[in-house]
Amino acid sequence: MLSLKKFLRKKNYIHVPLVFTATNHFEVVAKINGISGRFILDTGASNTCIGFDKIEFFNLVSKESKIKAAGAGATNMKTLISTKNTIEIGKWGKRKQKIVLFDLTHVNEALTTHDALPVDGIIGADVLKKSKAIIDYGKSCVYLKQ
């Protein structure tokens, strides 16, 4: 019987390692507009998000949004939206990626309180769905369809 990795490779998936953190999150390195950052992989987040403090770092062009963000103990947070971004995770990539921007201070404070490093953002269900992601929790990796 084929291993999951070999089976998915035949189905044109790529393998991307994940880092399991002290806070029981999986982190992944991703490039936004060609710039590398650290992101939490979050199946419960509807959108891929980046903190307001990283707008210039990732060369994001943003505009006002009527959407209010909620999560990780915070609600009704102001957001901006950035469209037409590129995203790369391993050898997988997409253009015209929408990214929600909001204050991730509360997320990073929670991480650092538990001896984890702060992150640049969150890879959400929007990207996971587009990439037909399969998470292998036992092997700490994610498979993304090319």
ZALUMKOL-194048 format. One line per field, with one value per atom (N, C-alpha, C): residue in one letter; y, z, x; residue number from 1; atom name. Coordinates in nm, 2 decimals, always signed. Layout:
BEGIN
resn <- c(a,...) .
c2 <- c(Y,...) .
c3 <- c(Z,...) .
c1 <- c(X,...) .
resi <- c(NUM,...) .
name <- c(CA,...) .
// end
This chain:
BEGIN
resn <- c(m,m,m,l,l,l,s,s,s,l,l,l,k,k,k,k,k,k,f,f,f,l,l,l,r,r,r,k,k,k,k,k,k,n,n,n,y,y,y,i,i,i,h,h,h,v,v,v,p,p,p,l,l,l,v,v,v,f,f,f,t,t,t,a,a,a,t,t,t,n,n,n,h,h,h,f,f,f,e,e,e,v,v,v,v,v,v,a,a,a,k,k,k,i,i,i,n,n,n,g,g,g,i,i,i,s,s,s,g,g,g,r,r,r,f,f,f,i,i,i,l,l,l,d,d,d,t,t,t,g,g,g,a,a,a,s,s,s,n,n,n,t,t,t,c,c,c,i,i,i,g,g,g,f,f,f,d,d,d,k,k,k,i,i,i,e,e,e,f,f,f,f,f,f,n,n,n,l,l,l,v,v,v,s,s,s,k,k,k,e,e,e,s,s,s,k,k,k,i,i,i,k,k,k,a,a,a,a,a,a,g,g,g,a,a,a,g,g,g,a,a,a,t,t,t,n,n,n,m,m,m,k,k,k,t,t,t,l,l,l,i,i,i,s,s,s,t,t,t,k,k,k,n,n,n,t,t,t,i,i,i,e,e,e,i,i,i,g,g,g,k,k,k,w,w,w,g,g,g,k,k,k,r,r,r,k,k,k,q,q,q,k,k,k,i,i,i,v,v,v,l,l,l,f,f,f,d,d,d,l,l,l,t,t,t,h,h,h,v,v,v,n,n,n,e,e,e,a,a,a,l,l,l,t,t,t,t,t,t,h,h,h,d,d,d,a,a,a,l,l,l,p,p,p,v,v,v,d,d,d,g,g,g,i,i,i,i,i,i,g,g,g,a,a,a,d,d,d,v,v,v,l,l,l,k,k,k,k,k,k,s,s,s,k,k,k,a,a,a,i,i,i,i,i,i,d,d,d,y,y,y,g,g,g,k,k,k,s,s,s,c,c,c,v,v,v,y,y,y,l,l,l,k,k,k,q,q,q) .
c2 <- c(-0.12,+0.00,+0.12,+0.22,+0.35,+0.43,+0.50,+0.60,+0.72,+0.79,+0.91,+1.00,+1.03,+1.12,+1.08,+0.95,+0.90,+0.91,+0.87,+0.87,+1.02,+1.11,+1.25,+1.31,+1.27,+1.32,+1.28,+1.16,+1.11,+1.19,+1.25,+1.33,+1.48,+1.51,+1.64,+1.73,+1.68,+1.76,+1.78,+1.89,+1.92,+1.91,+1.87,+1.85,+1.97,+2.02,+2.14,+2.11,+2.12,+2.09,+2.20,+2.16,+2.25,+2.24,+2.35,+2.35,+2.35,+2.25,+2.24,+2.32,+2.42,+2.52,+2.48,+2.55,+2.53,+2.56,+2.63,+2.67,+2.57,+2.46,+2.36,+2.42,+2.51,+2.55,+2.50,+2.49,+2.46,+2.59,+2.61,+2.73,+2.69,+2.78,+2.75,+2.88,+2.86,+2.98,+3.00,+3.12,+3.15,+3.28,+3.30,+3.43,+3.51,+3.63,+3.72,+3.83,+3.84,+3.93,+3.92,+3.79,+3.76,+3.77,+3.81,+3.83,+3.72,+3.65,+3.54,+3.59,+3.51,+3.54,+3.41,+3.42,+3.31,+3.32,+3.22,+3.22,+3.10,+3.12,+3.01,+2.95,+2.82,+2.75,+2.73,+2.80,+2.80,+2.76,+2.64,+2.59,+2.66,+2.72,+2.79,+2.94,+2.99,+3.13,+3.13,+3.21,+3.21,+3.27,+3.37,+3.44,+3.44,+3.45,+3.47,+3.61,+3.63,+3.76,+3.80,+3.93,+3.98,+4.10,+4.12,+4.23,+4.37,+4.47,+4.60,+4.64,+4.60,+4.63,+4.58,+4.49,+4.42,+4.47,+4.57,+4.62,+4.66,+4.75,+4.79,+4.68,+4.59,+4.48,+4.39,+4.36,+4.27,+4.35,+4.48,+4.56,+4.55,+4.56,+4.54,+4.68,+4.68,+4.80,+4.77,+4.85,+4.82,+4.93,+4.89,+4.99,+4.95,+5.05,+5.03,+4.91,+4.85,+4.73,+4.75,+4.71,+4.71,+4.59,+4.49,+4.36,+4.39,+4.33,+4.33,+4.20,+4.19,+4.06,+4.02,+3.89,+3.84,+3.71,+3.69,+3.57,+3.58,+3.47,+3.47,+3.56,+3.57,+3.65,+3.79,+3.84,+3.97,+3.97,+4.08,+4.09,+4.23,+4.24,+4.37,+4.45,+4.39,+4.46,+4.52,+4.64,+4.71,+4.63,+4.63,+4.56,+4.65,+4.61,+4.66,+4.54,+4.57,+4.46,+4.49,+4.39,+4.40,+4.29,+4.33,+4.24,+4.23,+4.14,+4.13,+4.10,+4.02,+3.98,+3.84,+3.81,+3.67,+3.60,+3.48,+3.39,+3.27,+3.23,+3.11,+3.03,+2.91,+2.82,+2.70,+2.69,+2.59,+2.62,+2.52,+2.54,+2.57,+2.58,+2.61,+2.76,+2.82,+2.96,+3.00,+3.12,+3.18,+3.33,+3.38,+3.53,+3.57,+3.70,+3.77,+3.72,+3.70,+3.66,+3.78,+3.76,+3.86,+3.84,+3.94,+3.93,+4.03,+3.98,+4.07,+4.12,+4.25,+4.31,+4.36,+4.32,+4.37,+4.36,+4.41,+4.42,+4.28,+4.22,+4.09,+4.10,+4.21,+4.23,+4.13,+4.11,+4.02,+3.87,+3.84,+3.70,+3.68,+3.78,+3.77,+3.78,+3.86,+3.86,+3.73,+3.66,+3.53,+3.43,+3.44,+3.35,+3.37,+3.49,+3.52,+3.49,+3.50,+3.47,+3.32,+3.24,+3.10,+3.05,+3.14,+3.12,+3.07,+3.12,+3.10,+3.23,+3.22,+3.34,+3.41,+3.54,+3.61,+3.57,+3.59,+3.55,+3.68,+3.67,+3.78,+3.77,+3.66,+3.64,+3.50,+3.48,+3.36,+3.31,+3.19,+3.13,+3.06,+3.11,+3.07,+2.97,+2.94,+2.84,+2.88,+3.01,+3.05,+2.99,+3.00,+2.94,+2.79,+2.74,+2.59,+2.53,+2.59,+2.54,+2.55,+2.67,+2.68,+2.58,+2.55,+2.45,+2.31,+2.29,+2.15,+2.09,+2.16,+2.12,+1.99,+1.91,+1.79,+1.80,+1.81,+1.83,+1.69,+1.65,+1.53,+1.57,+1.55,+1.60,+1.51,+1.38,+1.29,+1.32,+1.36,+1.39,+1.54,+1.62,+1.77,+1.83,+1.81,+1.86,+1.89,+1.96,+1.99,+1.96,+1.91,+1.88,+1.98,+2.04,+2.14,+2.10,+2.11,+2.06,+2.17,+2.13,+2.22,+2.27) .
c3 <- c(+0.00,+0.00,+0.00,-0.08,-0.09,+0.04,+0.07,+0.18,+0.14,+0.23,+0.20,+0.12,+0.15,+0.08,-0.07,-0.09,-0.23,-0.31,-0.24,-0.30,-0.35,-0.26,-0.29,-0.39,-0.39,-0.49,-0.63,-0.64,-0.77,-0.81,-0.71,-0.74,-0.76,-0.77,-0.80,-0.67,-0.56,-0.43,-0.40,-0.33,-0.28,-0.13,-0.07,+0.07,+0.13,+0.24,+0.31,+0.46,+0.51,+0.66,+0.74,+0.86,+0.95,+1.08,+1.16,+1.29,+1.40,+1.49,+1.60,+1.71,+1.76,+1.86,+2.00,+2.09,+2.24,+2.27,+2.18,+2.20,+2.13,+2.08,+2.00,+1.87,+1.81,+1.68,+1.58,+1.45,+1.35,+1.28,+1.26,+1.19,+1.05,+0.96,+0.82,+0.78,+0.70,+0.63,+0.50,+0.47,+0.35,+0.30,+0.17,+0.11,+0.06,+0.10,+0.06,-0.03,-0.15,-0.24,-0.25,-0.24,-0.25,-0.12,-0.01,+0.12,+0.22,+0.28,+0.37,+0.51,+0.57,+0.70,+0.77,+0.90,+0.98,+1.00,+0.97,+0.98,+1.06,+1.13,+1.19,+1.09,+1.08,+0.99,+1.07,+1.03,+1.11,+1.03,+1.05,+0.97,+1.02,+1.13,+1.19,+1.15,+1.09,+1.04,+0.90,+0.87,+0.74,+0.63,+0.67,+0.58,+0.62,+0.52,+0.55,+0.60,+0.70,+0.77,+0.80,+0.80,+0.83,+0.93,+1.02,+1.11,+1.05,+1.10,+1.06,+1.05,+1.15,+1.16,+1.05,+0.97,+0.86,+0.72,+0.71,+0.58,+0.49,+0.54,+0.46,+0.44,+0.54,+0.53,+0.41,+0.39,+0.28,+0.16,+0.15,+0.04,+0.00,+0.10,+0.08,+0.05,-0.05,-0.08,-0.02,+0.07,+0.14,+0.12,+0.15,+0.14,+0.26,+0.29,+0.40,+0.38,+0.48,+0.47,+0.58,+0.54,+0.64,+0.72,+0.69,+0.77,+0.90,+1.00,+1.14,+1.17,+1.22,+1.26,+1.40,+1.42,+1.56,+1.57,+1.68,+1.70,+1.82,+1.87,+1.98,+2.09,+2.13,+2.24,+2.21,+2.09,+2.05,+1.95,+1.96,+1.87,+1.81,+1.70,+1.64,+1.61,+1.56,+1.53,+1.39,+1.37,+1.24,+1.15,+1.02,+0.93,+0.80,+0.73,+0.60,+0.51,+0.38,+0.28,+0.18,+0.14,+0.04,-0.06,-0.19,-0.30,-0.39,-0.48,-0.59,-0.53,-0.42,-0.36,-0.42,-0.41,-0.44,-0.31,-0.31,-0.19,-0.24,-0.17,-0.20,-0.06,-0.07,+0.05,-0.01,+0.02,-0.04,-0.19,-0.28,-0.42,-0.47,-0.38,-0.42,-0.42,-0.52,-0.52,-0.59,-0.55,-0.62,-0.63,-0.73,-0.76,-0.72,-0.71,-0.68,-0.55,-0.45,-0.32,-0.23,-0.18,-0.09,+0.05,+0.12,+0.26,+0.34,+0.46,+0.55,+0.65,+0.68,+0.77,+0.89,+1.01,+1.13,+1.24,+1.36,+1.47,+1.53,+1.51,+1.56,+1.70,+1.76,+1.89,+1.99,+2.00,+2.10,+2.08,+1.95,+1.91,+1.95,+1.91,+1.94,+2.09,+2.17,+2.31,+2.37,+2.32,+2.38,+2.34,+2.22,+2.19,+2.27,+2.29,+2.36,+2.51,+2.56,+2.70,+2.73,+2.63,+2.63,+2.57,+2.57,+2.52,+2.37,+2.29,+2.15,+2.08,+1.96,+1.89,+1.82,+1.81,+1.74,+1.59,+1.53,+1.39,+1.31,+1.18,+1.09,+1.05,+1.06,+1.02,+1.03,+0.97,+0.97,+0.83,+0.80,+0.68,+0.71,+0.65,+0.68,+0.58,+0.61,+0.53,+0.38,+0.35,+0.21,+0.13,+0.18,+0.11,+0.12,+0.23,+0.25,+0.15,+0.13,+0.04,-0.10,-0.14,-0.28,-0.31,-0.21,-0.24,-0.21,-0.18,-0.15,-0.05,+0.06,+0.16,+0.23,+0.26,+0.34,+0.45,+0.58,+0.69,+0.75,+0.76,+0.82,+0.96,+1.06,+1.19,+1.25,+1.22,+1.27,+1.22,+1.10,+1.03,+1.03,+1.09,+1.10,+0.96,+0.87,+0.73,+0.67,+0.57,+0.49,+0.34,+0.27,+0.13,+0.06,-0.04,-0.12,-0.27,-0.33,-0.47,-0.56,-0.65,-0.75,-0.85) .
c1 <- c(+0.08,+0.00,+0.09,+0.05,+0.12,+0.11,+0.22,+0.21,+0.12,+0.07,-0.01,+0.07,+0.20,+0.28,+0.30,+0.33,+0.34,+0.21,+0.10,-0.03,-0.06,-0.04,-0.08,+0.02,+0.14,+0.24,+0.19,+0.13,+0.08,-0.04,-0.11,-0.23,-0.20,-0.07,-0.02,-0.03,-0.01,+0.00,+0.15,+0.17,+0.31,+0.31,+0.42,+0.43,+0.50,+0.44,+0.49,+0.50,+0.62,+0.63,+0.57,+0.52,+0.46,+0.54,+0.54,+0.61,+0.50,+0.50,+0.41,+0.46,+0.39,+0.44,+0.40,+0.45,+0.42,+0.28,+0.21,+0.07,-0.03,+0.03,-0.05,-0.11,-0.03,-0.07,+0.03,-0.01,+0.08,+0.12,+0.25,+0.30,+0.36,+0.35,+0.40,+0.47,+0.57,+0.64,+0.57,+0.53,+0.46,+0.52,+0.51,+0.56,+0.44,+0.43,+0.33,+0.40,+0.36,+0.42,+0.57,+0.62,+0.76,+0.84,+0.77,+0.84,+0.79,+0.89,+0.87,+0.82,+0.73,+0.68,+0.63,+0.60,+0.56,+0.41,+0.33,+0.19,+0.13,+0.03,-0.04,-0.14,-0.14,-0.23,-0.36,-0.47,-0.59,-0.71,-0.76,-0.88,-1.00,-1.00,-1.12,-1.13,-1.02,-1.02,-1.08,-1.18,-1.24,-1.15,-1.07,-0.99,-0.84,-0.75,-0.61,-0.60,-0.52,-0.51,-0.36,-0.34,-0.21,-0.23,-0.14,-0.15,-0.13,-0.20,-0.18,-0.03,+0.05,+0.19,+0.28,+0.22,+0.30,+0.25,+0.17,+0.12,+0.24,+0.33,+0.44,+0.54,+0.56,+0.66,+0.62,+0.50,+0.45,+0.41,+0.43,+0.39,+0.24,+0.16,+0.02,-0.05,-0.14,-0.22,-0.35,-0.40,-0.53,-0.63,-0.75,-0.86,-0.96,-1.04,-1.14,-1.23,-1.27,-1.36,-1.47,-1.59,-1.70,-1.71,-1.63,-1.62,-1.56,-1.62,-1.56,-1.50,-1.38,-1.32,-1.35,-1.34,-1.36,-1.27,-1.22,-1.14,-1.04,-1.00,-0.90,-0.94,-1.07,-1.11,-1.14,-1.12,-1.15,-1.27,-1.35,-1.47,-1.48,-1.55,-1.59,-1.47,-1.36,-1.24,-1.24,-1.19,-1.18,-1.09,-1.12,-1.04,-1.02,-0.91,-0.89,-0.88,-0.89,-0.88,-0.77,-0.70,-0.60,-0.62,-0.63,-0.65,-0.53,-0.53,-0.43,-0.29,-0.28,-0.16,-0.12,+0.01,+0.05,+0.08,+0.06,+0.09,+0.16,+0.26,+0.34,+0.36,+0.32,+0.35,+0.42,+0.55,+0.63,+0.63,+0.61,+0.60,+0.46,+0.37,+0.23,+0.21,+0.14,+0.12,-0.01,-0.06,-0.17,-0.15,-0.22,-0.22,-0.36,-0.37,-0.50,-0.56,-0.47,-0.52,-0.56,-0.69,-0.74,-0.69,-0.65,-0.60,-0.67,-0.72,-0.79,-0.68,-0.68,-0.58,-0.65,-0.60,-0.65,-0.54,-0.57,-0.48,-0.46,-0.34,-0.31,-0.24,-0.23,-0.16,-0.21,-0.34,-0.39,-0.35,-0.34,-0.29,-0.15,-0.06,+0.08,+0.11,+0.03,+0.05,+0.02,-0.09,-0.12,-0.01,+0.05,+0.15,+0.28,+0.32,+0.44,+0.42,+0.30,+0.28,+0.30,+0.29,+0.31,+0.44,+0.54,+0.67,+0.68,+0.58,+0.59,+0.63,+0.68,+0.71,+0.59,+0.59,+0.48,+0.48,+0.37,+0.35,+0.31,+0.33,+0.30,+0.15,+0.09,-0.05,-0.10,-0.21,-0.29,-0.32,-0.29,-0.34,-0.48,-0.58,-0.72,-0.77,-0.90,-0.97,-0.99,-0.98,-0.99,-0.87,-0.75,-0.64,-0.64,-0.67,-0.68,-0.78,-0.89,-0.99,-0.94,-0.88,-0.83,-0.73,-0.65,-0.53,-0.57,-0.70,-0.75,-0.66,-0.63,-0.53,-0.57,-0.47,-0.49,-0.38,-0.42,-0.33,-0.30,-0.18,-0.14,-0.08,-0.17,-0.13,-0.02,-0.02,+0.08,+0.22,+0.23,+0.36,+0.39,+0.30,+0.32,+0.35,+0.26,+0.28,+0.14,+0.14,+0.02,+0.05,-0.05,-0.03,-0.13,-0.07,-0.15,-0.15,-0.26,-0.28,-0.23,-0.14,-0.08,-0.18) .
resi <- c(1,1,1,2,2,2,3,3,3,4,4,4,5,5,5,6,6,6,7,7,7,8,8,8,9,9,9,10,10,10,11,11,11,12,12,12,13,13,13,14,14,14,15,15,15,16,16,16,17,17,17,18,18,18,19,19,19,20,20,20,21,21,21,22,22,22,23,23,23,24,24,24,25,25,25,26,26,26,27,27,27,28,28,28,29,29,29,30,30,30,31,31,31,32,32,32,33,33,33,34,34,34,35,35,35,36,36,36,37,37,37,38,38,38,39,39,39,40,40,40,41,41,41,42,42,42,43,43,43,44,44,44,45,45,45,46,46,46,47,47,47,48,48,48,49,49,49,50,50,50,51,51,51,52,52,52,53,53,53,54,54,54,55,55,55,56,56,56,57,57,57,58,58,58,59,59,59,60,60,60,61,61,61,62,62,62,63,63,63,64,64,64,65,65,65,66,66,66,67,67,67,68,68,68,69,69,69,70,70,70,71,71,71,72,72,72,73,73,73,74,74,74,75,75,75,76,76,76,77,77,77,78,78,78,79,79,79,80,80,80,81,81,81,82,82,82,83,83,83,84,84,84,85,85,85,86,86,86,87,87,87,88,88,88,89,89,89,90,90,90,91,91,91,92,92,92,93,93,93,94,94,94,95,95,95,96,96,96,97,97,97,98,98,98,99,99,99,100,100,100,101,101,101,102,102,102,103,103,103,104,104,104,105,105,105,106,106,106,107,107,107,108,108,108,109,109,109,110,110,110,111,111,111,112,112,112,113,113,113,114,114,114,115,115,115,116,116,116,117,117,117,118,118,118,119,119,119,120,120,120,121,121,121,122,122,122,123,123,123,124,124,124,125,125,125,126,126,126,127,127,127,128,128,128,129,129,129,130,130,130,131,131,131,132,132,132,133,133,133,134,134,134,135,135,135,136,136,136,137,137,137,138,138,138,139,139,139,140,140,140,141,141,141,142,142,142,143,143,143,144,144,144,145,145,145,146,146,146) .
name <- c(N,CA,C,N,CA,C,N,CA,C,N,CA,C,N,CA,C,N,CA,C,N,CA,C,N,CA,C,N,CA,C,N,CA,C,N,CA,C,N,CA,C,N,CA,C,N,CA,C,N,CA,C,N,CA,C,N,CA,C,N,CA,C,N,CA,C,N,CA,C,N,CA,C,N,CA,C,N,CA,C,N,CA,C,N,CA,C,N,CA,C,N,CA,C,N,CA,C,N,CA,C,N,CA,C,N,CA,C,N,CA,C,N,CA,C,N,CA,C,N,CA,C,N,CA,C,N,CA,C,N,CA,C,N,CA,C,N,CA,C,N,CA,C,N,CA,C,N,CA,C,N,CA,C,N,CA,C,N,CA,C,N,CA,C,N,CA,C,N,CA,C,N,CA,C,N,CA,C,N,CA,C,N,CA,C,N,CA,C,N,CA,C,N,CA,C,N,CA,C,N,CA,C,N,CA,C,N,CA,C,N,CA,C,N,CA,C,N,CA,C,N,CA,C,N,CA,C,N,CA,C,N,CA,C,N,CA,C,N,CA,C,N,CA,C,N,CA,C,N,CA,C,N,CA,C,N,CA,C,N,CA,C,N,CA,C,N,CA,C,N,CA,C,N,CA,C,N,CA,C,N,CA,C,N,CA,C,N,CA,C,N,CA,C,N,CA,C,N,CA,C,N,CA,C,N,CA,C,N,CA,C,N,CA,C,N,CA,C,N,CA,C,N,CA,C,N,CA,C,N,CA,C,N,CA,C,N,CA,C,N,CA,C,N,CA,C,N,CA,C,N,CA,C,N,CA,C,N,CA,C,N,CA,C,N,CA,C,N,CA,C,N,CA,C,N,CA,C,N,CA,C,N,CA,C,N,CA,C,N,CA,C,N,CA,C,N,CA,C,N,CA,C,N,CA,C,N,CA,C,N,CA,C,N,CA,C,N,CA,C,N,CA,C,N,CA,C,N,CA,C,N,CA,C,N,CA,C,N,CA,C,N,CA,C,N,CA,C,N,CA,C,N,CA,C,N,CA,C,N,CA,C,N,CA,C,N,CA,C,N,CA,C,N,CA,C,N,CA,C,N,CA,C,N,CA,C,N,CA,C,N,CA,C,N,CA,C,N,CA,C,N,CA,C,N,CA,C,N,CA,C) .
// end
